[in-house]
Amino acid sequence: MSNIDGEETIGKILRQAYQPISLSPCVKEQIRERLLVEIEACSYGSRQLWVRPRLMVPILVSIASGLIAYGYWISITLW
């Protein structure tokens, strides 16, 4: 280990330490299907931001607060 002098040596050590594994076709198919389901769920949810109640309530409260504050500010500056 004390004679590590180049990238080639480090590469050889890493290749020996981390041997690639081979998965069965069944496991690969299960992983692929699960990944596709998760991607579909994420992309479906990201398109419908306005439908989510957890996101919609804070947005509406912010807009309402802004309008109230703006109306109050206008009423003070005009009088």
C-alpha positions as CSV (number, residue, x, y, z in Angstrom):
1,M,0.0,0.0,0.0
2,S,2.9,2.4,0.5
3,N,3.9,2.2,-3.2
4,I,0.8,3.9,-4.6
5,D,2.3,6.3,-7.1
6,G,-0.1,6.8,-9.9
7,E,-3.7,6.7,-11.1
8,E,-3.2,3.3,-12.7
9,T,-2.3,1.7,-9.4
10,I,-5.2,3.4,-7.6
11,G,-7.5,2.2,-10.4
12,K,-6.2,-1.4,-10.0
13,I,-6.8,-1.3,-6.3
14,L,-10.3,0.0,-6.7
15,R,-11.2,-2.5,-9.4
16,Q,-10.0,-5.3,-7.0
17,A,-11.9,-3.9,-4.0
18,Y,-15.2,-3.2,-5.8
19,Q,-16.0,-6.1,-8.1
20,P,-19.1,-5.5,-10.3
21,I,-22.0,-7.7,-9.5
22,S,-24.4,-9.2,-12.1
23,L,-28.1,-9.1,-11.4
24,S,-30.6,-11.6,-12.7
25,P,-32.9,-10.4,-15.4
26,C,-35.8,-10.7,-13.1
27,V,-34.3,-8.3,-10.6
28,K,-33.3,-5.9,-13.4
29,E,-36.9,-5.9,-14.6
30,Q,-38.3,-5.2,-11.1
31,I,-35.9,-2.3,-10.6
32,R,-36.8,-0.9,-14.1
33,E,-40.5,-1.2,-13.4
34,R,-40.2,0.5,-10.0
35,L,-38.1,3.3,-11.4
36,L,-40.7,3.9,-14.1
37,V,-43.5,4.0,-11.6
38,E,-41.6,6.5,-9.4
39,I,-40.7,8.7,-12.3
40,E,-44.3,8.7,-13.5
41,A,-45.6,9.6,-10.0
42,C,-43.1,12.5,-9.7
43,S,-43.8,13.9,-13.1
44,Y,-47.6,13.6,-12.6
45,G,-47.4,15.4,-9.3
46,S,-45.2,18.2,-10.5
47,R,-47.7,19.1,-13.3
48,Q,-50.6,19.7,-10.9
49,L,-49.2,22.2,-8.5
50,W,-52.4,24.2,-8.3
51,V,-54.5,21.2,-7.4
52,R,-52.5,20.4,-4.2
53,P,-54.3,21.8,-1.1
54,R,-51.1,22.0,0.9
55,L,-49.6,24.3,-1.7
56,M,-52.7,26.2,-2.6
57,V,-53.6,27.4,0.9
58,P,-50.3,29.2,1.5
59,I,-50.4,30.8,-1.9
60,L,-54.0,32.1,-1.4
61,V,-53.2,33.3,2.1
62,S,-50.1,35.2,0.7
63,I,-52.1,36.8,-2.1
64,A,-54.9,37.8,0.3
65,S,-52.4,39.3,2.8
66,G,-50.7,41.2,0.1
67,L,-53.9,42.6,-1.2
68,I,-55.1,43.6,2.3
69,A,-51.7,45.3,3.0
70,Y,-51.8,47.1,-0.3
71,G,-55.3,48.3,0.3
72,Y,-54.4,49.5,3.8
73,W,-51.3,51.3,2.4
74,I,-53.3,53.0,-0.4
75,S,-56.0,54.1,2.1
76,I,-53.3,55.7,4.4
77,T,-51.4,57.4,1.6
78,L,-54.6,58.9,0.0
79,W,-56.0,60.4,3.2
